Structures are given as structure tokens and as C-alpha cells.
């Protein structure tokens, strides 16, 4: 009975989207900063509560079209930053097998197998040739 009620209640709601995840993370960070105490702690405590209220408002919102539009704009604005961290994670996971170089002309990231010695590297994008030690 409760399960059916919850299913019906959450049907047609927005749910946890990337903005809701971000606001939860910011609320947790603000909650940790309340440990400073005094008026600074009070400000961060109020910020954490406001962020959690905003998060639940987004999650329970039935205006899915508007929330999806907000998420699209958020993802468009943060695409460069997200790509940067995705590249860092890829480089870190492949650091033992490959050495990464940046083309001096067009700044394209190039991946070369390790252990080949000093080699000539040709950029795939602009055709520039430069040397590097793997």
C-alpha cells in the first residue's frame, strides 16, 4: 500500500538531475563549513538549508519541461569544465601505457605509446611535426 502510494506520488516528477546532484554536493559542503561556528557557521547553515529546500523543490517539480531546459543550459555552460576533468581522468588511467603530448601549434592532446625513445610526433589535426621522448 505504501509502495503504491510512493510510486503514484513520484510519477511525473522531475527526479534527481545533474543540477540536483550539484546542489546536494554544495549543501553538504556548506554543512561541513558550519563547523567554524559563530556567525560564519550560521551563514553556512542557512545556505545548506536553503540549498536542500531548493533541491527538493527541483526533485518534486512536475514542470519537467522547464527543469529539462534548465539542465540543458547548465550542461551547455559546464561542458568545457566537464571535458577537462574527463580528459584528466582518461590521462590518469592510461598514464602507464601512454605518454601525452600537446601540439605546440594547435594545442591538441596527442597520445603516444611509452618506451619508444625519442620520436617524431605528427599532429593529427594540423600536421605539425615535433619531437618528444617517450
Secondary structure, DSSP 8 states (H G I E B T S, - for coil): -HHHHHHHHHTT---S-HHHHHHHHHHHHHHHHGGG-HHHHHHHHHHHHHHHHHHHHHHH-S-HHHHHHHHHHHHHHTHHHHHHHHHHHHHHHTTTTEEEEE-TTT--EEEEETT--EEEEE-TTT--EEEEE-
